[in-house]
Each structure stands twice: as C-alpha cells, then as structure tokens.
Amino acid sequence: MNKKGATIYDISKKLNVSVATVSRALNDHPRISQATKDLVKKTAKEMNYKQNNLAKALKSGETKNVGIIVPFVNTNFFSSVIRGIEEELSPFGYHVIICQSHEDVNIEKRHLNTLLNAQVDGIFMSVSKTTIDTEHIQSILDTTNTPIIFFDRKKDIKGISTVTIDDYRGGYIATEHLINEGYKNICHFAGDLNLEIYQNRLNGYKQALIDHQLPVKEDNIVSMGSSIDAGIDAIKKLWDKKSIPDAIFSSSDFAALGACQELKKRKIKIPQEVAVIGFSNEPFTQFMELTMSSVDQTPLLMGKMSGQVFLDSVKENGSGVSIEKKVVLTPQLYIRKSSKRK
C-alpha cells in the first residue's frame, strides 16, 4: 500500500480506464454503471486514495462545512443546539466547525473572518453579550453570499433568518405559575439586558404581574450575570433590603441554583418561604435534592430547525430566491418542587 496515497491517474492506469471515468465513478455520476463505481471505489480504497476535498470544493463551489459560533460550549443548552444542527445536516454530508466567542465581540469577529476564509457554506450564530454594533455581521451580507442563521441570541438584521423561542411567553408563564401558587412579592433575576432574550423574559414577567393586579417593583428586578455566584450575590443584596421577596423567577438556571444554595445556607425553606424557578431546564434541575422548576428552551429542536432553515436557504439560493425566515418555538414550563407550594 502506498502510504502517500494514490491519485486518480494511478487508479486509471491500474484499471485501464480513463481518468474521467475514475473521477465520475468516485463522484457517483449517474452515467457511470454501478458495477464500475463499485470497482473504482474498491480499487481506490486498496490503493489508499484520498479525495482532494479542497479541489472538489473549488470545482463545486461548496465545501460541505458550516461554522457555528456560540458564547460557550460547556452548557447543556448550547451543546444541545450544536448537536441538533449536526444531526440535521450530517445526512446531507455537512461537517461543523465550532467556535466560542467567550462573550467577546472581538473574538466573535475573528471567528467570522476565519470561517469566511475557510469558505464555509453557512454560519450559525448566537451573538455575544458584548455585540452591540453589528457592522461586522452586516458586512458579510453586503460582500458575500454566505447565509447566516441566528439562533437563541439574535440581532434584528434584514436578510438574516432566526430561530428562537418565545422568551416573552417563557417569562410570562413562569411568573404566572408563581402567582397561581400564591406568591405575591416576586423578584426577577433579569440577566444581561444588553441581550434581547433577557429583555423579553423581563417584559413577560412584568406583564404577568400587571395582568394579575400585582405591582411591578423596580427594586425586585436585578440585572446580573448568569452564574451561580451571581445568584448567591443577588440573594445577599436582596436580604439586606426591607421588602424580602417570597419568590424568585430567574432568567438563568445557574443563577437560580446559586439562589437556592444561599437560601439553604440561611435556613430559608424552599418553597414554603421562598419559591425559585429558573430558565433553560439544564439537566441538573431535575436531579437536585430539591428539584427545581424551569422553563425549557427546547435546544435540540432549536438546532434541528436551524439546520432546516439553512438547508432551505441553500435550495432558495439555487433557485435565485432568498426568503428570510423567523422561526419562534414555544417554551415549556416544567414544574418541580422548588415552586410548588399548593
């Protein structure tokens, strides 16, 4: 066996057929018989032939690679979205290149340039919390035909399709559940309000209070990070105030987990004295000693729908028609012990 690998010319010589026949057989050309395809592929394998994917990409105009940019990969939500995209595109021969922005717009810009230089066929993106100016994204639309699909975190840019959940609805049903359980002084961990998803969850929380004739108290709204430590710090600050909440709706499961830890440390009973509900339905929420209620974001479905939107865009580009899609998925509330008083 040739360790360096054979060429199509070597295969052609061994089988005494034309180079064109070998090339067509390897690429499953319809004019080549199945018997010839099988023989050529068998010989190619025996001779350690490796197809030149770069040359193939240059010829076809597609690399069969797509890029995915997420803030972090070490959360169940983003890893599940990536899995959904991969499962949807893999049957069509696509491979994914995963990049992390670490919530830094400058890193996000570098990743975009790298993916464009790699000539990916499409880019899936959940923007960083520091992405305020979107000129670097707009320039891709202006100068290339590379489709971009936003998922979860998005910016409103004409020409870019989006796949999100109804965050407003998620915030509303979580707050309404707490109200129906008899809680009246409900605090909200709002997350980083530079991101539209957290603004929408906050607005859903506010509207649920208004619809049930409860006051919206600005002191009960805490804009904060989405970490366990942020949840711990928020409880410390809230308990320094006179008006102590009897329930917490957090835009993050991790901040909600931190809140539970600090409440337990202070010997405050959950949910009898204070209820806690999170957002994202991370796996740990159902395996805690006191299981935690949470709004599920259906990340696997979000990934699969993002993949479908991309595949549709590929078909549309081939037909000369481009349609901007806005897919909004319905959130689901999982009610567990941390918020079930009745």
C-alpha positions as CSV (number, residue, x, y, z in Angstrom):
1,M,0.0,0.0,0.0
2,N,1.3,3.5,-0.9
3,K,1.5,5.4,2.4
4,K,1.3,8.7,0.5
5,G,-1.9,7.6,-1.3
6,A,-2.7,7.1,-4.9
7,T,-4.0,9.6,-7.4
8,I,-6.9,9.1,-9.9
9,Y,-4.2,8.7,-12.6
10,D,-2.8,5.7,-10.7
11,I,-6.3,4.2,-10.4
12,S,-6.9,4.9,-14.1
13,K,-3.7,3.1,-15.1
14,K,-4.4,0.1,-13.0
15,L,-8.0,-0.4,-14.2
16,N,-7.2,0.6,-17.8
17,V,-10.0,3.2,-17.9
18,S,-10.0,6.9,-18.5
19,V,-9.2,9.4,-15.8
20,A,-12.6,11.0,-16.4
21,T,-14.3,7.6,-15.8
22,V,-12.5,7.3,-12.4
23,S,-13.4,10.8,-11.4
24,R,-17.1,10.3,-12.3
25,A,-17.3,7.0,-10.6
26,L,-15.8,8.4,-7.4
27,N,-18.4,11.2,-7.5
28,D,-21.3,8.9,-8.2
29,H,-22.0,10.3,-11.7
30,P,-25.4,8.9,-13.0
31,R,-23.9,8.0,-16.3
32,I,-21.4,5.5,-14.7
33,S,-22.7,2.0,-14.1
34,Q,-22.9,0.8,-10.5
35,A,-20.5,-2.1,-11.3
36,T,-17.9,0.4,-12.5
37,K,-18.5,2.7,-9.4
38,D,-18.0,-0.3,-7.1
39,L,-14.9,-1.4,-8.8
40,V,-13.3,2.1,-8.9
41,K,-14.2,2.7,-5.2
42,K,-12.8,-0.7,-4.2
43,T,-9.6,-0.1,-6.0
44,A,-9.3,3.4,-4.6
45,K,-9.6,2.0,-1.1
46,E,-7.0,-0.7,-1.8
47,M,-4.6,1.9,-3.2
48,N,-5.1,4.3,-0.2
49,Y,-6.7,7.0,-2.4
50,K,-7.8,10.2,-0.6
51,Q,-10.0,12.6,-2.4
52,N,-8.8,16.2,-2.6
53,N,-11.7,18.0,-0.8
54,L,-10.3,21.4,-1.5
55,A,-10.1,20.8,-5.2
56,K,-13.6,19.3,-5.1
57,A,-14.9,22.4,-3.2
58,L,-13.3,24.8,-5.7
59,K,-15.0,22.9,-8.5
60,S,-18.4,22.6,-6.9
61,G,-18.5,25.9,-5.1
62,E,-19.3,24.3,-1.8
63,T,-17.1,22.9,1.0
64,K,-19.8,21.0,2.9
65,N,-18.5,22.7,6.0
66,V,-20.6,25.1,8.2
67,G,-19.5,27.2,11.1
68,I,-21.2,27.5,14.5
69,I,-20.3,30.4,16.8
70,V,-21.6,30.2,20.4
71,P,-20.6,32.1,23.6
72,F,-19.6,28.9,25.3
73,V,-19.9,25.1,24.6
74,N,-19.9,24.0,28.2
75,T,-23.6,24.4,28.8
76,N,-26.3,21.8,28.0
77,F,-28.2,24.4,26.0
78,F,-25.5,25.3,23.5
79,S,-24.1,21.8,23.2
80,S,-27.7,20.5,22.5
81,V,-28.2,23.1,19.8
82,I,-24.9,22.2,18.2
83,R,-26.0,18.5,18.3
84,G,-29.3,19.4,16.7
85,I,-27.6,21.3,13.9
86,E,-25.1,18.4,13.3
87,E,-27.8,15.7,13.3
88,E,-29.9,17.7,10.8
89,L,-27.0,18.4,8.4
90,S,-24.9,15.3,8.7
91,P,-27.2,13.2,6.4
92,F,-26.5,15.8,3.7
93,G,-22.7,15.4,4.0
94,Y,-22.1,18.6,6.1
95,H,-19.4,18.9,8.8
96,V,-19.5,21.5,11.6
97,I,-16.7,23.8,12.8
98,I,-17.4,25.0,16.3
99,C,-16.1,28.4,17.7
100,Q,-16.5,30.0,21.1
101,S,-16.7,33.8,21.4
102,H,-16.4,33.8,25.2
103,E,-18.8,36.7,25.2
104,D,-16.2,38.9,23.4
105,V,-17.3,40.7,20.2
106,N,-13.6,40.9,19.1
107,I,-13.2,37.2,19.3
108,E,-16.5,36.8,17.5
109,K,-15.2,39.0,14.7
110,R,-12.0,36.9,14.4
111,H,-14.0,33.7,14.2
112,L,-16.3,35.1,11.5
113,N,-13.2,36.0,9.4
114,T,-11.7,32.6,9.9
115,L,-14.9,30.8,8.9
116,L,-15.2,33.0,5.8
117,N,-11.5,32.3,4.8
118,A,-12.3,28.6,5.2
119,Q,-15.1,29.2,2.7
120,V,-17.8,27.6,4.9
121,D,-21.2,27.2,3.2
122,G,-23.1,28.8,6.1
123,I,-22.7,30.3,9.6
124,F,-24.9,29.6,12.6
125,M,-24.5,32.2,15.3
126,S,-25.6,33.1,18.8
127,V,-24.2,36.6,19.4
128,S,-22.1,37.5,22.4
129,K,-23.5,39.8,25.1
130,T,-20.9,42.5,24.0
131,T,-22.1,42.5,20.4
132,I,-23.8,45.9,20.3
133,D,-22.5,47.2,16.9
134,T,-23.3,44.7,14.2
135,E,-21.3,46.2,11.3
136,H,-19.1,43.1,11.2
137,I,-22.1,40.9,10.5
138,Q,-23.7,43.3,8.1
139,S,-20.5,43.4,6.0
140,I,-20.8,39.7,5.4
141,L,-24.3,40.1,4.0
142,D,-23.0,43.0,1.8
143,T,-20.0,41.3,0.4
144,T,-20.7,37.5,0.3
145,N,-23.5,35.0,-0.4
146,T,-22.8,33.1,2.8
147,P,-26.1,32.5,4.6
148,I,-26.2,33.4,8.4
149,I,-28.7,31.9,10.8
150,F,-29.1,33.4,14.2
151,F,-30.3,31.1,17.0
152,D,-31.4,32.0,20.5
153,R,-29.5,35.3,20.8
154,K,-30.1,37.4,17.8
155,K,-29.9,40.9,16.3
156,D,-32.6,42.3,14.0
157,I,-30.7,42.5,10.7
158,K,-32.5,42.3,7.4
159,G,-31.6,39.3,5.4
160,I,-30.7,37.0,8.3
161,S,-33.0,34.2,9.3
162,T,-33.6,33.5,13.0
163,V,-34.6,30.5,15.2
164,T,-35.6,31.5,18.7
165,I,-38.1,30.6,21.4
166,D,-40.8,32.9,22.7
167,D,-38.8,34.3,25.6
168,Y,-41.6,36.7,26.4
169,R,-44.0,33.8,26.8
170,G,-41.5,31.9,28.9
171,G,-41.2,34.8,31.3
172,Y,-44.9,35.2,31.5
173,I,-45.8,31.6,32.2
174,A,-43.1,31.2,34.8
175,T,-44.3,34.3,36.7
176,E,-48.0,33.4,36.3
177,H,-47.2,29.9,37.8
178,L,-45.7,31.6,40.9
179,I,-48.8,33.9,41.2
180,N,-51.1,30.9,40.9
181,E,-49.2,29.2,43.7
182,G,-50.0,32.1,45.9
183,Y,-46.7,34.2,45.8
184,K,-47.2,37.9,45.6
185,N,-43.8,39.6,46.0
186,I,-41.9,38.0,43.1
187,C,-38.3,39.0,42.4
188,H,-36.8,38.7,38.9
189,F,-33.1,37.9,38.1
190,A,-33.1,39.7,34.8
191,G,-29.7,38.7,33.2
192,D,-27.7,41.0,31.0
193,L,-30.3,43.4,29.5
194,N,-28.0,44.1,26.5
195,L,-29.4,40.9,25.1
196,E,-32.9,40.8,23.7
197,I,-33.7,37.4,25.2
198,Y,-33.4,38.8,28.7
199,Q,-35.4,41.9,27.8
200,N,-38.2,39.7,26.5
201,R,-38.2,37.5,29.7
202,L,-38.3,40.6,31.8
203,N,-41.2,42.0,29.8
204,G,-43.1,38.7,30.2
205,Y,-42.5,38.8,34.0
206,K,-43.8,42.4,34.2
207,Q,-46.9,41.7,32.1
208,A,-47.9,38.7,34.2
209,L,-47.7,40.9,37.3
210,I,-49.8,43.6,35.7
211,D,-52.4,41.1,34.4
212,H,-52.9,39.7,37.9
213,Q,-53.1,43.2,39.5
214,L,-49.7,42.9,41.3
215,P,-47.3,45.9,41.4
216,V,-44.1,45.9,39.3
217,K,-41.4,46.9,41.8
218,E,-38.1,48.1,40.3
219,D,-36.3,47.0,43.5
220,N,-37.4,43.5,42.7
221,I,-35.7,43.5,39.3
222,V,-32.0,42.6,39.5
223,S,-29.9,42.9,36.3
224,M,-27.0,40.4,36.8
225,G,-24.8,37.7,35.3
226,S,-26.0,34.1,34.7
227,S,-23.6,32.3,37.0
228,I,-24.0,30.5,40.3
229,D,-22.0,33.2,42.1
230,A,-24.3,35.9,40.6
231,G,-27.3,34.2,42.2
232,I,-25.6,33.9,45.6
233,D,-24.7,37.6,45.5
234,A,-28.2,38.6,44.5
235,I,-29.7,36.9,47.5
236,K,-27.3,38.6,49.8
237,K,-28.3,42.0,48.4
238,L,-32.0,41.3,48.4
239,W,-32.0,40.2,52.0
240,D,-30.3,43.5,53.0
241,K,-33.5,45.2,51.9
242,K,-36.7,45.7,53.8
243,S,-39.0,44.1,51.3
244,I,-37.9,40.5,51.1
245,P,-39.4,38.6,48.1
246,D,-41.4,35.4,48.6
247,A,-40.5,34.1,45.1
248,I,-37.7,34.3,42.6
249,F,-38.0,33.9,38.8
250,S,-34.5,33.8,37.4
251,S,-33.6,34.1,33.7
252,S,-30.9,31.6,34.3
253,D,-30.8,28.2,35.9
254,F,-27.3,28.7,37.1
255,A,-28.2,32.0,38.9
256,A,-31.3,30.2,40.3
257,L,-29.1,27.4,41.6
258,G,-26.9,30.0,43.3
259,A,-30.0,31.4,44.9
260,C,-31.1,28.0,46.2
261,Q,-27.7,27.4,47.7
262,E,-27.7,30.8,49.5
263,L,-31.3,30.4,50.7
264,K,-30.5,26.9,52.1
265,K,-27.4,28.3,53.8
266,R,-29.6,30.9,55.5
267,K,-32.1,28.1,56.5
268,I,-34.9,29.6,54.4
269,K,-37.3,27.0,53.4
270,I,-38.0,26.4,49.6
271,P,-40.7,26.6,48.5
272,Q,-42.6,27.3,51.8
273,E,-41.0,30.6,52.4
274,V,-39.4,31.4,49.0
275,A,-40.1,29.8,45.7
276,V,-37.4,29.5,43.0
277,I,-37.9,29.0,39.2
278,G,-35.2,29.1,36.6
279,F,-34.9,29.2,32.8
280,S,-33.3,26.7,30.3
281,N,-34.1,23.4,32.1
282,E,-30.5,22.4,32.5
283,P,-30.2,18.7,33.3
284,F,-29.1,19.4,36.9
285,T,-32.5,21.0,37.7
286,Q,-34.3,17.6,37.8
287,F,-31.5,15.9,39.8
288,M,-31.1,18.3,42.7
289,E,-32.1,17.2,46.2
290,L,-34.9,19.7,45.9
291,T,-35.8,19.6,42.2
292,M,-36.0,23.0,40.5
293,S,-38.8,24.3,38.3
294,S,-37.6,25.7,35.0
295,V,-38.6,26.9,31.5
296,D,-37.4,24.6,28.8
297,Q,-35.9,26.2,25.7
298,T,-36.1,23.0,23.5
299,P,-32.4,23.4,22.4
300,L,-32.2,20.2,20.4
301,L,-35.3,21.2,18.4
302,M,-33.8,24.7,18.0
303,G,-30.7,23.2,16.5
304,K,-32.7,21.0,14.1
305,M,-34.9,23.9,13.0
306,S,-31.8,26.0,12.4
307,G,-30.4,23.2,10.2
308,Q,-33.6,23.1,8.3
309,V,-33.6,26.8,7.7
310,F,-30.1,26.6,6.4
311,L,-31.0,23.7,4.0
312,D,-34.0,25.7,2.8
313,S,-31.7,28.7,2.1
314,V,-29.4,26.5,0.0
315,K,-32.3,25.4,-2.1
316,E,-33.6,29.0,-2.4
317,N,-30.2,30.3,-3.5
318,G,-30.1,27.7,-6.2
319,S,-33.4,28.9,-7.5
320,G,-32.4,32.6,-7.2
321,V,-35.0,33.3,-4.5
322,S,-34.0,34.3,-0.9
323,I,-36.5,34.2,1.9
324,E,-35.8,35.5,5.4
325,K,-37.3,33.1,7.9
326,K,-38.3,33.9,11.5
327,V,-38.9,30.6,13.5
328,V,-40.3,31.1,17.0
329,L,-40.5,27.9,19.2
330,T,-42.9,27.6,22.1
331,P,-41.3,27.3,25.6
332,Q,-42.5,24.7,28.0
333,L,-42.6,25.1,31.8
334,Y,-41.5,22.2,33.9
335,I,-43.0,22.5,37.4
336,R,-41.0,20.8,40.2
337,K,-40.7,21.0,44.0
338,S,-38.9,24.4,44.2
339,S,-42.0,26.4,43.2
340,K,-44.9,24.1,44.1
341,R,-46.5,25.3,47.3
342,K,-50.1,24.1,46.7
